[in-house]
Amino acid sequence: MATVDGDLIPLERPRAERADAARNRRLLLETARRMIDEAGAENVTMDGLAEQAGVGKGTVYRRFRTRAGIFVALLDAEERGFQQRVLSGPPPLGPGGDPVDRLIAYGQGRITFLLENHAVARAAMGQNRPVPVAVPGLTRLHIRVLLDRAGVGADHLDALTLQLAAALEGPVLLYLTVPDPGEAEGERSLRALAEGWRVLVTRVCRT
């Protein structure tokens, strides 16, 4: 558990690893990121990763089990970095700011995170999980806490929390045809979604 302004937020800790296993994990993830940058996520395979990393195929299969597992691990590593910025970074994303400003910053940061990791997030679902079925616990809890601090008096605050969380984490963002965030069209899409979130939160919290 981690504490944010007195609230306990669940932050999963990675299981302890042997030194050689940790080195292999770092090597494989770094190699997978390089392969994605060079050839795209669709061209990353288990055998190709083993060859590029200079390890045996068994090492890759034991670590990730499936091709989707490669992308789950990549997304998890990026997710932890985002969580740390929320839990201990500077405001408005981190602790210490106005709750409505923090909620706006969280949603905009989350949208940016998902679009920047769009190809990895889609590949992480694999063929057997075409649609995400759960909203990450941190998102729901964080939104719930900030809504409460903002004085939102909805009769069904938990339902409102779920609806706002789904707007960030639902399958729509993953199934959009999203241009590269670094390109002009991608920047416009990102700004539009970020502004939409700001308008939504402002109307919910400040009417």
C-alpha positions as a printed Julia matrix, in Angstrom:
207×3 Matrix{Float64}:
   0.0     0.0     0.0
   1.07    3.59   -0.61
  -0.21    6.74    1.09
  -1.43    9.79   -0.82
  -2.56   12.73    1.32
  -3.48   10.27    4.04
  -5.28    7.82    1.75
  -4.08    4.29    1.21
  -3.68    3.42   -2.46
  -2.9    -0.16   -3.53
   0.37   -0.37   -5.41
   1.41   -3.87   -6.26
   4.97   -4.79   -5.46
   6.9    -6.93   -7.91
   7.86  -10.31   -6.57
  11.48  -10.69   -5.52
  13.63  -12.04   -8.34
  16.99  -13.73   -8.5
  19.7   -11.47   -9.88
  20.02  -13.46  -13.11
  16.24  -13.48  -13.63
  16.08   -9.72  -13.08
  18.87   -9.19  -15.62
  17.06  -11.35  -18.17
  13.81   -9.47  -17.58
  15.48   -6.09  -18.12
  17.28   -7.36  -21.22
  14.11   -8.81  -22.73
  12.02   -5.73  -22.05
  14.68   -3.39  -23.43
  15.0    -5.58  -26.51
  11.22   -5.72  -26.99
  10.99   -1.92  -26.77
  13.72   -1.57  -29.38
  11.98   -4.04  -31.68
   8.71   -2.12  -31.35
  10.47    1.16  -32.16
  12.21   -0.35  -35.18
   9.52   -2.6   -36.67
   6.24   -2.04  -34.82
   4.48   -4.13  -32.18
   2.85   -6.36  -34.8
   6.28   -7.71  -35.81
   7.42   -8.73  -32.33
   7.41  -12.51  -31.89
   8.6   -14.85  -29.15
  11.28  -16.41  -31.34
  12.35  -13.04  -32.72
  12.72  -11.63  -29.23
  14.88  -14.55  -28.17
  17.11  -14.11  -31.21
  17.44  -10.33  -30.8
  18.16  -10.61  -27.07
  20.67  -13.44  -27.56
  18.92  -15.83  -25.16
  17.36  -19.24  -25.56
  13.75  -19.53  -26.66
  12.95  -21.36  -23.43
  13.97  -18.28  -21.44
  11.46  -16.14  -23.33
   8.66  -18.7   -23.04
   9.26  -19.23  -19.32
   9.24  -15.48  -18.71
   6.2   -14.47  -20.77
   4.36  -17.75  -21.64
   2.62  -16.13  -24.64
   3.29  -13.36  -27.14
   0.69  -11.2   -25.38
   2.65  -11.72  -22.19
   5.53   -9.7   -23.64
   3.27   -6.69  -24.01
   1.6    -7.22  -20.62
   5.06   -7.01  -19.03
   5.96   -3.9   -21.03
   2.7    -2.2   -20.11
   3.12   -3.16  -16.45
   6.57   -1.56  -16.35
   5.23    1.67  -17.86
   2.19    1.53  -15.56
   4.38    1.5   -12.47
   6.14    4.64  -13.63
   2.79    6.4   -14.14
   1.55    5.27  -10.72
   4.64    6.67   -9.04
   4.04   10.08  -10.64
   0.46   10.01   -9.3
   1.5     8.9    -5.83
   4.58   11.05   -5.26
   5.13   13.39   -8.2
   4.54   17.15   -8.25
   1.01   18.59   -8.4
  -1.42   18.79  -10.03
  -0.92   15.12  -10.98
   0.78   14.33   -7.69
  -0.36   15.12   -4.13
  -0.97   18.61   -2.8
  -3.18   20.29   -5.36
  -6.85   21.18   -5.61
  -8.84   17.93   -5.99
 -10.62   19.03   -9.17
  -7.32   20.11  -10.74
  -5.83   16.78   -9.72
  -8.73   14.87  -11.24
  -8.37   16.78  -14.5
  -4.61   16.19  -14.49
  -5.06   12.5   -13.73
  -7.46   11.94  -16.62
  -5.34   13.91  -19.05
  -2.21   12.1   -17.92
  -3.98    8.76  -18.2
  -5.23    9.52  -21.72
  -1.7    10.52  -22.75
  -0.31    7.33  -21.21
  -2.81    5.09  -23.01
  -2.33    6.75  -26.38
   1.45    6.67  -26.1
   1.22    2.96  -25.27
  -1.69    2.26  -27.62
  -0.03   -0.43  -29.76
   1.39   -2.19  -26.7
  -1.95   -2.09  -24.85
  -3.81   -3.62  -27.79
  -1.19   -6.31  -28.27
  -1.31   -7.1   -24.54
  -4.96   -8.16  -24.85
  -4.09  -11.05  -27.15
  -6.59  -13.08  -29.16
  -8.35  -14.58  -26.16
  -9.15  -11.25  -24.49
 -10.52   -9.0   -27.23
 -12.12   -6.55  -24.79
 -10.75   -5.4   -21.41
 -13.08   -6.48  -18.63
 -11.85   -4.48  -15.64
 -10.87   -0.94  -14.76
  -7.53   -0.71  -12.91
  -8.04   -0.36   -9.16
  -5.85    2.73   -8.86
  -8.0     4.67  -11.34
 -11.28    3.89   -9.59
  -9.97    4.54   -6.09
  -8.16    7.72   -7.07
 -11.21    9.16   -8.85
 -13.45    8.21   -5.9
 -11.17    9.94   -3.38
 -10.86   13.11   -5.48
 -14.6    13.33   -6.14
 -15.25   13.07   -2.42
 -12.68   15.77   -1.64
 -14.15   18.01   -4.31
 -17.47   17.85   -2.46
 -19.39   16.15   -5.25
 -22.71   15.3    -3.65
 -23.98   12.64   -6.04
 -26.36   10.16   -4.46
 -24.59    7.35   -6.24
 -20.94    8.38   -6.03
 -19.64    4.86   -6.65
 -21.64    4.64   -9.89
 -20.35    8.05  -10.99
 -16.82    6.92  -10.18
 -17.22    3.83  -12.34
 -18.61    5.86  -15.24
 -15.74    8.35  -15.13
 -13.18    5.56  -14.82
 -14.71    3.75  -17.79
 -14.35    6.92  -19.86
 -10.59    6.66  -19.3
 -10.0     2.92  -19.24
 -12.78    1.54  -21.42
 -12.22   -0.27  -24.72
 -13.1     2.8   -26.79
  -9.64    4.28  -26.29
  -8.0     1.0   -27.25
 -10.11    0.47  -30.36
  -9.76    3.99  -31.73
  -7.61    4.3   -34.82
  -5.05    6.48  -33.11
  -2.27    8.25  -35.02
   1.2     8.41  -33.49
   0.99   10.96  -30.64
   4.15   12.55  -32.02
   2.5    13.38  -35.34
   0.31   16.43  -35.96
  -2.92   14.43  -36.26
  -2.04   12.45  -33.16
  -1.4    15.64  -31.22
  -4.81   16.98  -32.26
  -6.52   13.77  -31.16
  -4.71   13.88  -27.84
  -5.62   17.51  -27.22
  -9.26   16.87  -28.11
  -9.57   13.92  -25.73
  -7.75   15.79  -22.96
 -10.03   18.82  -23.38
 -13.1    16.58  -23.41
 -12.03   15.11  -20.08
 -11.46   18.6   -18.62
 -14.95   19.71  -19.67
 -16.52   16.53  -18.27
 -14.82   16.8   -14.89
 -15.47   20.53  -14.61
 -19.18   20.09  -15.26
 -19.44   17.2   -12.8
 -17.51   18.91  -10.0
 -18.21   22.62  -10.39
 -21.84   22.94  -11.41
